[in-house]
Amino acid sequence: MMQTTDIMHDISCLPKSQRMLLVEYIIRSIRHEEQPSLEKAAECLCEDYLNDKELTVFTQLDCEDFYETR
């Protein structure tokens, strides 16, 4: 089995385009691992957001125009 230092050395030898592809792959794989926990958290909070109006009070402003003060 390769050690982290071996992998890092091998990566540094790759052309830039292949290293970028590798970075994109790694980021996607990390996000994919986090997704189930985010879905579970959303499911756990669903009832709260459906029943507790204090959590959604600002959604009444969703259709309002926004003007930044300067």
C-alpha positions as a Markdown table, in Angstrom:
| # | Residue | x | y | z |
|---|---|---|---|---|
| 1 | Met | 0.0 | 0.0 | 0.0 |
| 2 | Met | 1.3 | 3.5 | -0.9 |
| 3 | Gln | 2.1 | 5.9 | 1.8 |
| 4 | Thr | 0.7 | 9.5 | 1.7 |
| 5 | Thr | 4.2 | 10.9 | 1.1 |
| 6 | Asp | 4.6 | 8.5 | -1.9 |
| 7 | Ile | 1.2 | 9.6 | -3.3 |
| 8 | Met | 2.1 | 13.3 | -2.9 |
| 9 | His | 5.5 | 12.8 | -4.6 |
| 10 | Asp | 3.8 | 11.0 | -7.5 |
| 11 | Ile | 1.2 | 13.7 | -7.8 |
| 12 | Ser | 3.8 | 16.4 | -8.0 |
| 13 | Cys | 5.3 | 14.6 | -11.0 |
| 14 | Leu | 2.0 | 14.8 | -13.0 |
| 15 | Pro | 1.4 | 17.6 | -15.5 |
| 16 | Lys | -0.6 | 20.5 | -14.2 |
| 17 | Ser | -3.8 | 19.5 | -16.1 |
| 18 | Gln | -3.8 | 16.0 | -14.6 |
| 19 | Arg | -3.2 | 17.5 | -11.1 |
| 20 | Met | -6.2 | 19.8 | -11.6 |
| 21 | Leu | -8.4 | 16.8 | -12.6 |
| 22 | Leu | -7.2 | 15.0 | -9.5 |
| 23 | Val | -8.0 | 18.0 | -7.2 |
| 24 | Glu | -11.5 | 18.2 | -8.8 |
| 25 | Tyr | -12.1 | 14.5 | -8.2 |
| 26 | Ile | -11.0 | 14.8 | -4.5 |
| 27 | Ile | -13.2 | 17.7 | -3.8 |
| 28 | Arg | -16.2 | 16.0 | -5.4 |
| 29 | Ser | -15.5 | 12.8 | -3.4 |
| 30 | Ile | -15.4 | 14.8 | -0.1 |
| 31 | Arg | -18.6 | 16.7 | -0.9 |
| 32 | His | -20.3 | 13.3 | -1.8 |
| 33 | Glu | -19.3 | 12.0 | 1.7 |
| 34 | Glu | -20.8 | 15.0 | 3.4 |
| 35 | Gln | -24.1 | 14.9 | 1.5 |
| 36 | Pro | -25.9 | 12.2 | 3.5 |
| 37 | Ser | -25.2 | 14.1 | 6.8 |
| 38 | Leu | -26.7 | 17.3 | 5.2 |
| 39 | Glu | -29.7 | 15.4 | 4.0 |
| 40 | Lys | -30.2 | 13.8 | 7.5 |
| 41 | Ala | -29.9 | 17.3 | 9.1 |
| 42 | Ala | -32.5 | 18.7 | 6.8 |
| 43 | Glu | -34.9 | 15.8 | 7.5 |
| 44 | Cys | -34.4 | 16.3 | 11.2 |
| 45 | Leu | -35.2 | 20.0 | 11.0 |
| 46 | Cys | -38.1 | 19.7 | 8.5 |
| 47 | Glu | -40.8 | 19.5 | 11.2 |
| 48 | Asp | -39.4 | 22.5 | 13.1 |
| 49 | Tyr | -39.5 | 24.7 | 10.0 |
| 50 | Leu | -43.0 | 23.5 | 9.1 |
| 51 | Asn | -44.4 | 24.2 | 12.6 |
| 52 | Asp | -42.3 | 27.0 | 14.1 |
| 53 | Lys | -43.2 | 30.3 | 12.5 |
| 54 | Glu | -40.3 | 32.1 | 14.2 |
| 55 | Leu | -37.8 | 30.1 | 12.1 |
| 56 | Thr | -39.4 | 31.2 | 8.9 |
| 57 | Val | -40.6 | 34.8 | 9.8 |
| 58 | Phe | -38.2 | 36.4 | 7.4 |
| 59 | Thr | -39.4 | 34.4 | 4.4 |
| 60 | Gln | -42.3 | 36.9 | 4.3 |
| 61 | Leu | -39.8 | 39.3 | 2.8 |
| 62 | Asp | -38.7 | 37.0 | 0.0 |
| 63 | Cys | -40.7 | 38.9 | -2.6 |
| 64 | Glu | -39.8 | 42.4 | -1.4 |
| 65 | Asp | -37.4 | 44.5 | -3.3 |
| 66 | Phe | -34.1 | 45.0 | -1.5 |
| 67 | Tyr | -32.5 | 48.4 | -1.4 |
| 68 | Glu | -29.0 | 48.8 | 0.1 |
| 69 | Thr | -28.5 | 51.8 | 2.3 |
| 70 | Arg | -25.4 | 53.8 | 1.8 |
